[in-house]
Amino acid sequence: MWRRFFQKSSEENSIRALQQQNIQHISAEDEALADYVDTKIIYQAGVDFESKPMVVISACNFPDPSEVDYNRILSRILRKLDLFVESDYTVVFFAGGAQHRPGWAWIFKAYKSLSRKYKKNLKNLYIVHSSTWARVLLDVMNIIISPKFSRKVKYIPSLSKLALYVPITQMEIPPLVYTYNMNFEEEITFQSTSRNGENGPLMFGVPIELLMGSEGEKGLPRVVKDCVTFLRAEGLETEGIFRRSPNSVLLRQAREAYDRGNPIDLEDYGVHVAAVLLKMFFAQLPVSVFPVSLYDTLRQIRLKNGHFERIEFIRDTLFPLLLPPVVILLHYVCSLLYDISKHSSVNRMTPYNLAAMMAPNLVHSGNPLLDVSMCVLSTDNNSGGGVGVFMKLAIEHFELMFEAHLPNVPIPLPVHHHLLVIHLVLRNIPPFVECEAFLPYQHHQTRLLYYALSNTDDIKEN
């Protein structure tokens, strides 16, 4: 993890280093290590049940000591703790899943560095999944320090038990900790958690209206927004995105974390986990995006001639039958699929491939054969199931299909758009012309301008 984090950070930091080389003398590696320690090894996770700040330390994220000087890590840890020691605070130490362990000499040096100010206001130290070396460490410390401090230490066997002491839904828990926790319990459980998706954190298997509101006024579900944002930043050129299966353990951990409401960093899980989470969200909706009541309407799409006529049918007939939050979701996700398809020469995911991967997640009538028939997609564009055809059109012609659902923000049009529109108005050429030369009319503002000018007599007279 450290190597990957450093490689990514060093590229970003190299630019900053060149710009600020006369101002500061810190290497890209030092800055990357500081970022890594502050976000992966020690970080704040909200407040505990008594409103004390919670600080999380994750042993599983300690890098290989042969690659990084642990003394530099210690200085960053102490600097982070300095932010909390002036008042009461709680520390949660995840000991399980550690791949690299510091030597005893470093451990004793770290303890000696903890002056009274660090110990005085530390009210609770929860050691989760305490391994043998962690217990030995604390036993040695208990001989040296006062019994008063030892009473602050609690050994916690599992994440479910931890939830009895602190609100774990505020914590970003590393995947390795989740994996290690499976040695002690099948599922993480905790009390007093609403599970209906309206007031609670549940993300999967919840009706769209509860998550987003009847008109979409509650905004996008967190898992959808997180996955789309991450995939757009990191996955556009990933080969086989939406096709390849991820590690099943990681996928389960990420899904359960979203259902609990835990903070989650998708970089720890990878592109393929994020892609499948997005598909799972749609597949597990109680009422599918395209319910069986719309199958007859969807079948009519393929009976239309050409993509312009098909899209016009979808906009005029199908969209009004869908719930507003469903249209918002389709617009948001298809914008990502459209961006991915533009990199198909690298990721090998054409609009056809993406549509074939997404369509089955948008229907579940209870009749598998019927659902499969709705998702069938032919390569000749003239046949196939209605859902498959819809998705391929939505990806290939995203802007044209969803232009009325784009954010209502005025966008200045280039001068050539204005001139082109005036030219078409004078020639009485409608904007819905199946001609590649007039593709600029897919731009929403261009179409609005066309209709405005077509109703103006002055321009035709001049």
LINKAQUI-V897669 format. One record per residue. N is the residue number from 1. PHI is phi in whole degrees, 0 to 359 (none if undefined). BURIAL is b if it has 16 or more other C-alpha atoms within 10 Angstrom, else e. D_FIRST is the distance of its C-alpha to the first C-alpha in Angstrom with 2 decimals. Layout:
N|PHI|BURIAL|D_FIRST  N|PHI|BURIAL|D_FIRST
This chain:
1|none|e|0.00  2|298|b|3.80  3|300|e|5.48  4|296|e|5.21  5|296|e|6.06  6|293|b|8.50  7|299|e|9.97  8|290|e|10.78  9|290|b|12.07  10|295|b|13.94  11|296|e|15.93  12|290|e|17.04  13|287|b|17.72  14|297|e|19.66  15|292|e|22.21  16|297|e|22.62  17|294|b|22.92  18|295|e|25.68  19|285|e|27.48  20|241|e|27.41  21|296|e|27.68  22|270|e|31.13  23|255|e|30.10  24|224|e|27.07  25|238|e|25.74  26|241|e|22.05  27|285|e|19.65  28|298|b|16.96  29|293|e|14.42  30|298|e|16.07  31|291|e|15.98  32|295|b|12.32  33|295|b|11.73  34|300|b|14.38  35|297|b|12.92  36|296|b|9.56  37|298|b|11.82  38|287|b|14.26  39|246|e|12.29  40|243|b|9.63  41|260|b|11.51  42|224|b|15.09  43|202|b|16.72  44|279|b|20.09  45|225|b|20.87  46|73|b|24.49  47|231|b|27.36  48|277|b|28.60  49|293|e|31.92  50|254|e|33.82  51|67|e|32.17  52|275|b|30.34  53|302|b|26.95  54|255|b|24.04  55|245|b|21.06  56|255|b|18.00  57|238|b|15.93  58|247|b|13.00  59|292|b|12.75  60|294|b|10.02  61|262|b|7.51  62|295|b|9.19  63|285|b|7.58  64|295|b|9.75  65|296|e|13.18  66|283|e|14.26  67|256|e|12.03  68|227|e|12.58  69|287|e|15.95  70|292|b|15.89  71|295|e|19.11  72|291|e|17.52  73|295|b|15.25  74|300|b|18.52  75|296|e|20.39  76|289|b|18.06  77|297|b|18.29  78|296|e|22.05  79|297|e|22.34  80|292|b|20.78  81|295|b|23.15  82|302|e|26.02  83|287|e|25.94  84|240|b|27.04  85|288|b|29.12  86|284|e|32.37  87|220|e|32.83  88|299|b|32.07  89|208|b|28.49  90|238|b|26.53  91|241|b|23.24  92|247|b|21.26  93|250|b|19.04  94|274|b|16.83  95|271|b|17.08  96|284|b|16.31  97|79|b|13.36  98|290|b|12.29  99|262|e|10.92  100|230|e|11.73  101|241|e|14.93  102|290|e|16.72  103|287|e|20.12  104|298|e|23.36  105|299|e|24.49  106|291|e|21.63  107|298|e|22.24  108|292|e|25.91  109|295|e|25.30  110|297|b|23.18  111|295|e|26.04  112|296|e|28.64  113|285|e|26.92  114|276|e|27.47  115|288|e|30.94  116|301|e|33.36  117|296|e|32.27  118|285|b|28.87  119|274|e|30.62  120|299|e|33.72  121|266|e|32.42  122|285|b|29.64  123|269|b|31.47  124|215|b|29.10  125|237|b|26.14  126|261|b|24.82  127|255|b|22.78  128|263|b|21.39  129|58|b|20.99  130|297|b|22.14  131|274|b|21.57  132|299|e|24.14  133|293|e|22.59  134|290|b|22.33  135|293|e|25.94  136|299|e|27.19  137|303|e|25.68  138|293|e|27.49  139|298|e|30.65  140|296|e|30.80  141|296|b|30.30  142|293|b|33.04  143|288|e|35.44  144|276|e|34.85  145|270|e|34.63  146|285|e|37.24  147|301|e|37.63  148|299|e|37.44  149|290|b|33.73  150|297|b|33.10  151|289|e|34.64  152|278|e|31.83  153|268|b|29.31  154|230|b|28.91  155|270|b|27.05  156|244|b|25.89  157|280|b|25.51  158|208|b|24.03  159|290|b|22.91  160|296|b|26.45  161|292|e|27.94  162|299|b|25.70  163|296|b|27.13  164|285|e|30.52  165|252|e|29.60  166|220|b|27.35  167|283|b|26.77  168|289|b|23.42  169|292|b|23.74  170|272|b|22.81  171|264|b|19.41  172|271|b|16.02  173|261|b|14.96  174|298|b|11.42  175|304|b|11.70  176|296|b|11.32  177|289|b|14.25  178|302|b|16.21  179|298|b|15.88  180|296|b|17.03  181|295|b|19.76  182|293|e|21.26  183|288|e|22.54  184|243|e|24.89  185|202|e|25.92  186|286|e|26.15  187|217|e|25.94  188|275|b|25.24  189|234|e|28.60  190|203|b|30.01  191|271|e|33.37  192|56|e|34.86  193|240|e|32.64  194|291|e|34.44  195|239|e|33.50  196|262|e|35.69  197|84|b|33.34  198|269|b|35.88  199|251|e|35.33  200|257|e|32.33  201|276|b|28.70  202|308|b|29.19  203|250|b|27.91  204|260|b|28.68  205|76|b|32.25  206|249|b|33.87  207|304|b|36.69  208|305|b|35.89  209|297|b|38.75  210|288|e|37.30  211|285|b|33.89  212|247|b|35.23  213|88|b|38.90  214|296|e|41.85  215|247|e|41.57  216|82|b|37.83  217|290|e|38.49  218|275|e|35.53  219|88|e|33.04  220|286|b|30.30  221|301|b|28.48  222|301|e|25.11  223|295|b|23.26  224|292|b|25.07  225|297|e|24.49  226|297|b|20.74  227|294|b|20.32  228|296|b|22.67  229|298|e|21.17  230|293|b|17.60  231|293|b|19.01  232|293|b|21.26  233|278|e|18.56  234|240|e|15.96  235|244|b|17.99  236|300|b|21.35  237|251|b|20.86  238|284|b|18.80  239|296|b|21.14  240|75|b|22.64  241|300|b|21.44  242|74|b|23.52  243|252|b|24.59  244|281|e|21.74  245|270|e|20.98  246|271|b|17.53  247|299|e|16.50  248|294|e|19.40  249|293|e|17.83  250|297|b|15.14  251|298|b|18.08  252|296|e|20.28  253|298|b|17.94  254|295|b|17.56  255|298|b|21.31  256|294|b|22.34  257|297|b|20.29  258|295|b|22.19  259|294|b|25.40  260|279|b|25.03  261|93|b|24.29  262|292|b|20.92  263|299|b|18.83  264|213|b|15.92  265|255|e|13.09  266|294|e|13.19  267|298|e|10.04  268|286|e|8.46  269|249|b|11.13  270|101|b|11.70  271|297|b|14.99  272|290|b|16.97  273|296|b|16.62  274|298|b|17.83  275|296|b|20.61  276|287|b|21.85  277|302|b|21.82  278|295|b|24.14  279|293|b|26.37  280|297|b|26.48  281|303|b|27.61  282|289|b|30.61  283|294|b|31.34  284|261|b|31.64  285|296|b|33.96  286|302|e|37.22  287|244|b|39.19  288|294|b|37.68  289|305|b|37.43  290|245|b|40.45  291|292|e|42.70  292|299|b|45.36  293|296|e|48.01  294|259|e|46.66  295|298|b|46.61  296|297|e|50.07  297|295|e|49.16  298|297|b|46.00  299|295|b|48.10  300|287|e|50.32  301|301|b|47.57  302|289|b|47.95  303|278|e|51.74  304|278|e|51.49  305|265|e|51.99  306|78|e|49.26  307|289|b|46.07  308|296|b|47.96  309|293|b|50.29  310|295|b|47.53  311|293|b|45.47  312|298|b|48.65  313|295|b|49.29  314|298|b|45.81  315|292|b|46.12  316|275|e|49.72  317|246|e|49.78  318|281|b|46.39  319|305|e|44.52  320|298|e|47.36  321|273|e|47.01  322|269|e|43.33  323|295|b|42.22  324|307|b|41.17  325|295|b|37.63  326|292|b|37.25  327|296|b|38.23  328|299|b|35.76  329|297|b|32.92  330|300|e|34.06  331|300|b|34.29  332|292|b|30.78  333|285|b|29.10  334|293|b|31.37  335|296|b|30.54  336|293|b|26.93  337|299|b|28.25  338|298|b|30.63  339|295|b|27.90  340|295|b|25.94  341|297|b|29.22  342|289|b|29.74  343|250|b|26.84  344|296|b|28.24  345|294|e|28.82  346|258|e|25.06  347|272|b|23.81  348|63|b|27.09  349|247|b|27.66  350|282|b|31.20  351|305|b|33.02  352|299|b|34.61  353|295|b|31.38  354|295|b|29.83  355|296|b|33.12  356|295|b|33.27  357|281|b|29.85  358|271|b|30.60  359|306|b|34.33  360|299|b|34.25  361|276|b|32.26  362|259|b|35.01  363|223|b|37.87  364|199|b|38.69  365|276|b|42.44  366|99|e|42.65  367|244|e|44.11  368|304|e|41.38  369|296|e|43.78  370|294|e|44.81  371|296|b|41.26  372|298|b|40.41  373|297|e|43.54  374|283|b|42.42  375|259|b|39.09  376|302|b|40.53  377|222|b|40.03  378|265|e|42.06  379|278|e|41.27  380|271|e|44.69  381|68|e|44.05  382|256|e|47.48  383|215|b|46.68  384|131|b|44.10  385|289|b|43.42  386|299|b|43.61  387|289|b|40.03  388|299|b|38.66  389|297|b|41.01  390|302|b|40.11  391|295|b|36.36  392|295|b|36.92  393|297|b|39.32  394|296|b|37.02  395|276|b|34.26  396|293|b|36.61  397|234|b|38.80  398|304|b|36.60  399|297|b|38.38  400|291|b|41.81  401|288|b|41.20  402|252|b|39.61  403|301|b|41.34  404|286|e|43.40  405|249|e|40.31  406|287|e|38.47  407|307|e|38.25  408|280|e|41.73  409|240|e|40.98  410|300|e|43.47  411|240|e|42.07  412|300|e|44.35  413|268|e|45.53  414|298|e|45.92  415|301|e|49.58  416|293|e|49.64  417|293|b|48.78  418|299|e|51.83  419|295|e|54.07  420|295|e|52.88  421|295|b|53.57  422|301|b|57.02  423|300|e|57.74  424|289|e|56.99  425|298|b|58.96  426|296|e|61.98  427|265|e|61.73  428|59|e|61.19  429|265|e|58.04  430|290|e|55.91  431|288|b|52.14  432|272|e|51.49  433|254|e|52.40  434|278|e|50.62  435|215|e|50.46  436|298|e|47.43  437|294|e|49.27  438|249|e|49.09  439|300|e|45.41  440|304|b|45.21  441|286|b|46.99  442|290|b|43.80  443|289|e|43.03  444|303|b|44.14  445|294|b|45.93  446|297|b|47.74  447|295|b|49.18  448|299|e|50.25  449|295|b|51.98  450|301|b|53.73  451|293|e|55.22  452|294|e|56.23  453|286|b|58.00  454|295|b|59.65  455|261|e|61.54  456|249|e|62.75  457|286|e|66.16  458|300|e|66.11  459|293|e|63.46  460|288|e|65.39  461|287|e|68.62  462|266|e|67.09
